[in-house]
Amino acid sequence: MRRGNIILYATVEFSVYICYNIAMENFETNIIEFMTGNEMLTKGDRIGVAVSGGADSMALLHFMHELSAQIGVGILAVHINHGIRTDARKDAAFVKKYCSDNRIECVVYNVNVPEYCRAHKVGTEAGARVLRYECLEMAAKKYKLTKVALAHHLDDQAETILLHIFRGCGLEGATGMKPVSGIYIRPFLTVKKSDLIAYNYHNGTPNITDETNTDNKYARNFIRNTVMPTIQQEWRNVNENIVSFGKIAGADNEYIMGQADTSGVVQSGNTVRIPINRFVLATPVVTRLILKVLDMLGTKKNIESKHIDAIIELGRSGINGERIDIPNACYVVREYEYITVVKKERKVEEKTYSFKIGKTVVDGFGTIMITKTISYKIALERGLFVIDADKLPRKAKWRSRRDGDQFTKFGGGTKNLGSYLTDKKVPARLRGVIPVLADGNEVFVVGGLGISEKVKTDRDTVEAFVIEFVRA
């Protein structure tokens, strides 16, 4: 090779080297600016880094390790063995060795995703996600982590948005993942996968490949390995364009969300009631109102547009008592002037409570306060429930209603207790919660609603029980 060619070759190689290093410096600077702009870190934070051992998470671990020394934060690598592959323990060993070699604290969790999926009748992806986040939450509590960093990048964001769209999401789902969500931060959310690979190469960061990444029976893998490459043959910048669409969708959704006023919405425990008159508003606003209500109950996950549409239809043209089931162990029912969203609770065995002077706490209802007095007329004037002490059978107890219960209304006329509760417009879901004072199937007091003709006071009453109901 001639001397001139050698010099030219060396000059070109040096120029490429300089450009490559500048690109890496810009890469790191852009991420730090993104993290700063989204307030991801504060000096003194202790950060958990979710590490699978793959290229993305190893790049994140290396980056956070380098950054931790500069800004004064601590890090903990968190690896989760999902128990899906027989050789998954090799991944854990790889992550632990890297951490040991680089003096990074590391913790490993072992879970059994296949067993969880069989027990809960969910798909592998959904089950793995649930257990993964449970482990991250446990690590956060045990090791006092203030943040948990996830390695989601721009390509992941594009895939997530498409996946949500394919599953029938609205604008909120089209927004994709947020840079910060609770304790979770995503420093790489604007970074391409190819840039992470280059970053690993530049720093000599090793990684392993999960063989399940090529299994297209998983929805995300199908999008990543089949859908996206096909689309990219025609539109090379499709990932950036999808993410850009997500940002626009997010801005629009945020504005419409601001129009969904929750005044008049009433929450009580695991129940939220929406006034029927709110359903005359524009459909996009009603949709956001429903999403806010579901968020109040912590049950917004896995809600699709078909569920929202069904709730809106129930609010606009449903009949009283009509009910629909939605995901996350919830149901929605039309109750007179409200649409009520209920998060189901586990059924409990029926409890009975002795009738006694003083305070009785009834699970799921509240407190019953009972006093005995001869000055009961004052209580009557106050509108309290008053019954003749001599007329109440000694065996009467507080319990929930049963089939066959009979109630003699104040003023006369015996009817089935269920019919009485219907007349009182008590929602069906609450009828099992209201305590009744009964002897056998004879009901003398219906909690907070009425007393039987058979125990009312009259001019011959000497002593009376005054009953006050305080709802929880």
Secondary structure, DSSP 8 states (H G I E B T S, - for coil): --HHHHHHHHHHHHHHHHHHHHHHHHHHHHHHHHHHHTT---TT-EEEEE--SSHHHHHHHHHHHHHHHHHT-EEEEEEEE-S-STTHHHHHHHHHHHHHHTT-EEEEEE--HHHHHHHHT--HHHHHHHHHHHHHHHHHHHTT-SEEE----HHHHHHHHHHHHHTT--HHHHH---SEETTEE-TTTTS-HHHHHHHHHHHT------GGGG-TTSHHHHIIIIIHHHHHTT-TTHHHHHHHHHHHHHHHHHHHHHH---TT-EEETTEEEEEGGGGGS-HHHHHHHHHHHHHHTT--TT--HHHHHHHHHHHHH--TT-EEEETTTEEEEEETTEEEEEE---------EE--SEEEEETTTEEEEEEEES-HHHHHHTT-EEEETTTS-TT-EEE---TT-EEE-TTS-EEEHHHHHHHTT--GGGTTTS-EEEETTEEEEETTTEE-GGG---TT---EEEEEEEE-
